[in-house]
Amino acid sequence: MDLTMVLTRNPDAAYRIYDGQATVVLPDQAEVNVINPIGSLVWDRLDGTRTLGDILTLIVEEFDVTPEQARADLFAFVDSLREHRMVR
């Protein structure tokens, strides 16, 4: 995985962001996920147009986190989303 990757949310996923937290429903998998504010920002921006580098920049600008920590956390989170087939 690298910062030039462009991913998109699973088109079967339904989601709503309320009070900074995304609730994501995957009907085919009978799965509901609640995502914290940083994860919700990432989830919302995985629209098939932004690179992971673009999203990393947004995280660093929006939250009090170093670029190195943000990158490690972003990659771990995206790996988890991929494992659960929430992104493509």
C-alpha positions, 0 to 999 in steps of 0.5 A, a space after each residue: 500500500 502506498 500514498 498514491 492509491 485511490 480507493 472507493 467505498 463498497 457501493 453496497 455500503 450504506 452510511 450516515 455520519 452523525 456527530 462526527 462518527 460514521 455508522 456503516 451498514 453492509 447488508 450483504 454481510 449483515 454487518 454494522 460498523 461505527 467508526 471514530 471521527 478520524 476514521 469517519 473522515 477517511 471513510 467519507 473521503 474514500 470516494 474514488 477521486 482522492 489518493 491516500 496521500 490527499 487523505 493523509 494531508 487532511 488528517 494532519 490538517 484536521 487533527 493533532 497528529 504527526 504525519 508519521 503517526 497519521 500515515 501508520 494509522 491510515 494504513 492500518 485502518 485502510 487494511 482493516 476496511 479492505 479485510 471487511 470488504 468495505 473498500 475497493 
